């Protein structure tokens, strides 16, 4: 299940060789843009209409846009929602918890039609792993949104934590590995 929804390092090397060549500079939001492009291109190759910055409906003045939303060809709702975010260690835990909440709230606004949510994080060098217990607690217990709405997803939705591991070469970074695991 996990392997079918996430790109492999070999796929990235073929499709986005800059990510693995040692020529990628970590500047501004370049890695984020490449990561979003990786997810959208992978979604297209899997047969989906992959939409970048996929806006969730019913914003109620709280705009949520998933980095990638994958739609089946003749459906008006996404099957998969993805967030791609830098994670440089425990100091970024809160940030990725917020990204998980955004995925969950976007899913609720799409009337729980998404089957898979992917929280994809990237890091360079050796960093502490995200606190999986905290992430799982958010999914299982739900949360109250900034607008006071209770967000609790059905147990049928799969949540994947995906990690892109980059090696820091001093002047550039290079994708070393991609790992995924089920959060739920």
N, C-alpha and C positions, 0 to 999 in steps of 0.2 A: 504493500500500500504506500509506504513512505517513498520508496525508490521510484515509483511511477509518477509522483507529483513533484519531484525535485530534480534539477539538472545535476549531472555528474561533472567532475573536474574535466574529464576527457571531452565531454560535450562543450563545456565552456572553452576549452583550449581550441576546439575546432571552430566554434562560432564567434568567440570574442578573444582572439589570441593575445591581444594587449593585456588581458587579465593575468595571463600565465607567463608572458615573455620576459618579465623583469623590466619593462619599459613604462609601467603605469605609475604616474605621479599621484601621491595622496595630497591633492590640493583642492581647496574649496569643496564642492560637492560632486567632483568628477566620479569618484568611486560609487557614490549613490546613484548617479545617472547611469553609469555602466551596469550596476546591479539591477536597476529597474528595467533596463533594456534586456538584460539576460533573462529576467523573469518573463517579460512580455514576449520575447522571441521564443523562449521555451514553450510558453502557452500556445503560441501560434503553431509551433511544430507538433504539439500534442492535439491539434485540431480545434482549438478554441479561438474565439474572437477575444484577444487579450487587449484590455483597455488600460492605458497608463493614467494615473491620477483619477481612478474610478470613483466618482462622487456617489455617496450614499444618499438615497432620497429622504424626504421629510427632515430637513436640516434643523428646523426649530431654532434658527440662528446659531447652530453649532455645526459648522461645516466639517464633514469627515470625508477624506479622500484616501482610499487605499492605493498604495503604490502601483498595484496591478490587480485587475479584476478579470477573471476568465469566464466568458459566457459560452454556453453551447450555441451552435449556429442559429437556432430558431427559438431562443429563449430571451426573455427580457430581464432576466436577473442573473447574477453571477453564480457560478458553481464553486468558484475558489476565489478567496480574497488574500492578498499578500501585502505585507509590510517589509521593507528592507531598510535596516538601520545600523549605523555604526555602534559597536559595543566595545569599549576599551577597558572593561573591568567593572568591578562592583560599584564604582561611582556612577555608572550608567544604568544600574538596575532599575531605578525609578523610571527612567526614560523608556526602557523596553517594556516595563509594566504598563505604562501609558499607551504604548503601541499595541500591546495585546488588548487592552480595553477598547482602543479605537477599532480594532478588528471585530471584537465582539459586538460593539455598538453598531458598526456598519452592518454586520450580519443581521442584527435585530431589525434594522431599518429596511433591510431587503426581505423582511418577513421570514427570516430563518431558512431561506432557500439555499444558501451556500452550504456545500457539503464539507468543504475543507477550508481551514484558516491556516495560513503559514506565516509565522513570525520568523523572518530571516534576518540574522544579524551577522555583521562582519567585523573582524578585528585583525589587527596586525601585531605580530609578535606574540609572546606568551602572555595571556591575561587570565584572570580568574574566571571560572565558568559562571554563567548566570545562576541565580538562586532558583532552581527548578521548583522547589516547594512553594515559594512565593507565587511563581507563575501558575502552578497547578491550583493553588488556593483561589486565585482570581477566577480561573475558569470554573472550578467546581462550585464555589460559593457565590459567584456573581459579584456585582457592585452597583452602586448608585451613581448614575451619570452626573455630569455637571449641571444638567437641567432637572435633576431630581428623579429621573426615571430608573427603575430597577432593571438591570440588564442581567438576565440569566439565560444561558443558551441550553437548548435541548441536548441530551446525551448522544444524539445521533451525529453530531458534528465532530469531525476530526480536527484536532489542533496539532500542528507540527512545529517544533522548534528546529530551525535550520541554521547552520553556522558555516560561513565562508571564512577560512583561515588563510590570512596573507602572511608572507614572510617579509619583514622589513629589511631591505637591502641597503639602507642608509640614504640613498637618493631616490629610490623607487620601491614599489611593493610588487609581489608576485603571488598569485593564488597558489597555495600549497595543497589544500584539501577542502572538501565539503562534507559535512556530516549532518545527519538529521535524526531526530528522535520524536516519538509521539509524546505530547504533553497529556493528551487525552484521546 
